[in-house]
Structures are given as C-alpha cells and as structure tokens.
Amino acid sequence: MASIAIRADRLGKSYHHYQVLQEVSFQLAPGSCFALFGPNGAGKTTLLKILATLQRPDGGRLELLGLDGLADRAAVRASLFFIAHGSHLYDDLNAVENIRFTLGLRGRAAADREIKLALDRVGIGAFAELKSRYFSAGMKKRLAMAKAILIRPALLLMDEAYASLDEKGMQLVNGLIRDCRERGGAVFVSSHDRAMAAEAADRAGVLRGGRIEEITIPALLEAHELF
C-alpha cells in the first residue's frame, strides 16, 4: 500500500474566466479521513471530481495511491470509489442489478449472500428487487454505500456525504468511513454537517478563495461560523 493516499500539489481549475481552485495542496495518509467544508460554489465538488479522475486540473500535480492521478487514471480508478452527490444509477435496474453492474465494470463479482448482507447493512434489503427509479434520494445514497461495502476501496471519496439521509443513514456513513480507515483506506469527504463529520474525520479544512485552509477538529466544532 502506498505511504500517501493523496498528494495534491498546486492544483488549479478554471471555468472560463472564473478561477475555482488556486494552487490547492495537501496530503492524505492511508487510515485517515479529511472532511472538507466551504460555501456553495467554493469548488468542493470540482476538487472531488479531480480526485476521482473525472476532471483534469488546469495545472498542478496529483498523486493517488502511489500513481500519477493524471497519467494513470485507469489504474487509479480500480482502487477508488466515488459516491457523488447525484445517484449515478441505472433506473431500469434493481438494487442487486445495479450492484452487479458496478462490480462487473471492475472485473469483480459477489455472491448473492454478500450482496444481501451489504443491502441489509444499509437498511434497504427489503427493496433488493425494486428498480432504482422508485428509490428516494436517501435510498439511492444507501445503495451507493452498499457498493462501497462490497468494493472495499483503498480511497473512498464522498461528495456531500450526509445529504439526503436521515439520522440512521448519517450514522451508516460514519460506520462506512470507520471501516475504511480501520482497514488502512483513506477517505475524503465534503460536507456541511460539522458535528457528523467530526465524529468520523481526523482532519478538516475549509475551501475558500480557491485554497484549502486546514482546521483542527476541536476548532471545527467550536467555530461560530466557518465561512
């Protein structure tokens, strides 16, 4: 396993004339979780898409799991999993079929019992045969978590980690993060829920002005306003 899960060096990204990210630099070690905060439009989703190799930065260097995050994207993607803010599910597939499809893209498979256990763990086992078009936003997020449980990524990325979830669902997110960290995986999440993120993360930062300003977990909880 790589000694550094993420090494970002002066990442930049612009949309037309708007500079979203300006020289973003940070490192994240295996077994650690970084929680990112920031106002709407600060660039959190853009940064996560870059980390997920779905977008290219305009400048800077990115190392993911010991690999070049720009030149070796296919190899990197085999070891990371991104739970985006949208569902990214196939509406005409049921929960089990969506899971099998995702695993199949990675050249992997899971036994029926493994899939059942994952769906039960995230609380949607009773809906295993229901097409995902009928899922609520929270159920879709839980289905994405079931995928992560089965994939066991070395790097887990989550955009708006607690959005659309009830209290039990938010605790499931933190359980997933803890499991990933305990097996040596790294986690990078964006969120607006300071209290929930503080339960699972050991590092935090605020993205503003295109740069990350790191903040301690106690300071995160004590601050009257972050931005």
Beta strands, then each sheet from edge to edge (+ up, - down):
strand 1: 6-15
strand 2: 18-28
strand 3: 33-37
strand 4: 59-64
strand 5: 67-68
strand 6: 80-83
strand 7: 155-158
strand 8: 186-190
strand 9: 203-208
strand 10: 211-215
sheet 1: 2+ 1- 4+ 5-
sheet 2: 6+ 7+ 8+ 3+ 9+ 10-
end
